[in-house]
């Protein structure tokens, strides 16, 4: 087996042989980018690394696996993407978070298969782009936007909604007074009462869209319970909610993003799984809040929606935004389980930033 060459050895050899070759120019240009290039064999041992910011010298990673370099949970998450490419030969692109030296870093990871001359998959070739600055800027924007939406929702509830209710009560009172002597006018006012009721319901839906989760201690559980009731009514599939432990989410961004992850999972199960029941479970344990949506329908492969549809990519993006892990797997009932694990050290769940 040929001894793997380090980045510095390869680059020095290229420059020495011909400093004007396309490959030399490529490596020279890549050196100033936030992109890490690397390859791993079928056992996911690193065989080549270029431009790595995670080790001082890329040769330090050669022969090692992700489990030698990252925390176990991060290594499993990163390796799972690569194992899927090894197994299927289908290239993958995803956004991942890894913790390194006390800070969280975000990467867009592209993974493709390496094949030998006979076409057999013998490893993976990867490109990881550091998007941490973008991810943190996006989170700051989302936090600002969420606060604004919360403010607008409160103002609508405390002003417009209350005023519409007051007008409706006055109109209903007037209907009663006119009924005996002015039947036609009473009927017209009754129409006004009904229009005001429609307006109040419309305002209520707008408020729910702006603020799907109340931030009181029971708000997150209440929102998930209402989601289960909504799904049962809208899709005609029994959907239940259960909670274990103290489920309290005090951060508006985390609560909102986690809510929409669960809602997307429930909607996918109802529309594509041909399920007879859907279960939403929230569990609080030491250090983590786990949110799971399970169904007893067809597995993800049978549905034909895979794990790369737009809705599922958005779910992954939402999870990355709140520093949560998102996994898709088989449920005990034979369908699909979508599990989102949120670290409690995330702001608003009981601690400082990880």
KOLKOLKOL-356210 format. One record per residue (C-alpha): x, y, z. Coordinates in steps of 0.02 Angstrom, whole numbers, plus 50000, padded with zeros to 5 digits. Layout:
XYZ/...
This chain:
500005000050000/500695017049949/501095028450095/499885043350091/500715059950055/500365075150162/499705091350089/501395099950105/502305085550018/501055084949876/501075103749852/502975104549856/503095090749727/501855099349612/502705116249623/504415108549596/503825098949442/502955113649359/502345129349449/501195133749303/500145117749293/498275119049317/498365107849470/499695118649552/498665134149518/497135125549588/497995121249753/498735138549765/497015146549744/496175134449865/497435138450001/496575155050038/494815148150046/493795141050192/493635124350099/494405108250166/494705094350040/495015076550094/494825058250050/494485042950157/494585024450119/493215011450139/493555010750328/493425029750331/495255032150372/495945048450308/497115045750160/497305063750102/496905080650179/497125097950104/496865114850185/496255108150351/495965120950488/495655107650619/497435101150630/499075110750623/499795098850492/498625088550380/499755073350398/499175072350580/497495066050518/498165052750398/497675035150448/496435041450577/494535041250576/493265054250629/493155045550798/494995049450827/494745067950790/493015072850852/491895070351002/490915053850988/489245062050946/490035073150813/491035058650741/489485047750727/488505061550641/489885065150514/490295046850484/488465042350456/488405053650303/489965045650231/489395027850268/487795031250172/488815036450019/489915020950036/488355010050043/487355018149903/488605027049791/487445042049791/488335058749823/487725068649973/487705086750027/487225092250201/487565105250335/488405099150494/488965106250659/490525100250750/491235106450915/493085110150910/494125117351051/492615123951144/491745132150996/490435126250872/490885126450688/489685124250544/490135116150378/489295112550213/489905094850179/489915087050006/490315068449996/490535057949838/491085039949807/492825034949749/492805019849633/494195008449575/494455003349394/493164989549414/491855001849476/491874996049658/491725009549791/493375010549886/493175026849981/492445044249983/493035061049921/492435076050019/492395094950025/491935104150185/491615122850178/491685132650340/490075142950349/490175147150535/490155166050508/488655164550394/487755152950515/488035164550663/487475179650561/485935170350506/485515165550684/485695183650740/484515188850599/483265175350644/483335180350828/482965198350781/481575193150662/480805181550791/480805195250924/479955206950801/478645193850758/478335190850943/478105209450968/476885211050822/475915195850884/475745203551057/475195220250985/473895211950874/473235201951022/473185216751142/472475229651021/471635223950860/470985207350928/470285215451085/469495229750989/468665217750866/467955207851012/467265223751090/466455229250927/465725211850904/464965212251079/464185229151046/463495223250880/462765207550959/461935218251093/461215229550960/460525214550867/459525209451019/458805226851045/458295228550862/457555211250844/455805215550909/455485231750812/456735232250668/456945214550604/457785219450439/459065230450525/459335217050657/459735204350520/461005216250443/461855219050610/461895200150636/462845198850471/464065211550542/464265200750698/464695185850588/465945195850485/466775201850644/466905183750702/467785179050539/468965193950561/469375188450739/469755170750680/470875177650542/471825188250668/471985173050781/472775163050638/473985177250601/474495178050784/474735159150788/475845160250634/476895174150709/477005165950880/476675147150867/477405144051041/477075153751200/478635155751305/477815151951473/478415135751557/477055124951478/476995134051311/478055121951210/477095106651268/475435115551239/475955120051061/476425102051022/474805095751098/473825108050989/474845102050839/474295084150871/472475089650880/472685099950721/473475085350626/472095073350679/470765085550620/471595091050457/472345074550396/471135062150475/472595052250549/472595049750739/474045059950808/474525060050992/475725069951100/476625064151257/477935072351366/479185065551490/480105076851611/479975095651625/479765102351448/480155120851457/480925130651313/481225148951355/482135154051196/480965160151058/482115154950916/482365137350983/480525135151022/479975141350851/481245131250750/480945115350850/479055117650828/479215119050639/480375103950631/479035093750720/477655100950610/478595096650450/478895078850514/477045076850558/476495083750390/477685072150295/477055057150393/475235061750362/475445065250176/476685051950123/476775037850250/475025030250231/475085029150420/473685024150538/474425034050683/475735047250719/476555050350887/477445066150946/478555063551098/479565076351197/480795070351327/481855080851443/483395072251512/485005078451589/485785090251464/484575087251320/482825089651255/482335076151131/480875078951012/480305063750911/478955061050780/478585042850737/477335034550622/476835016650580/476725019150392/477875015450248/479735017850274/480605032750198/481275022950049/479535016150010/478795033650013/479965039449878/480335055849967/482065050350025/483015061550142/483465075050018/481805083749980/481645102450007/480605100450166/481885088650243/483325100050195/482415114350281/482215103450435/484085100250438/484415118750416/483255123050561/484125110050670/485845117050629/485235134450671/484825129350850/486345117850865/485265102250872/485565084950801/484255078550678/484135060150633/483005050150518/482785031650550/481585017250563/480275017750700/479825002750808/478115002950725/478885000050554/478775017750488/479945032550506/480635040950662/481235058950654/482225063050810/482865080550853/484035081851002/484305099251071/485735102351194/485115110951351/486695121651351/485935130651203/485355148251254/483645148351334/483655130151389/484635132551547/486425137751515/487665147051409/488235143751233/489145127651196/
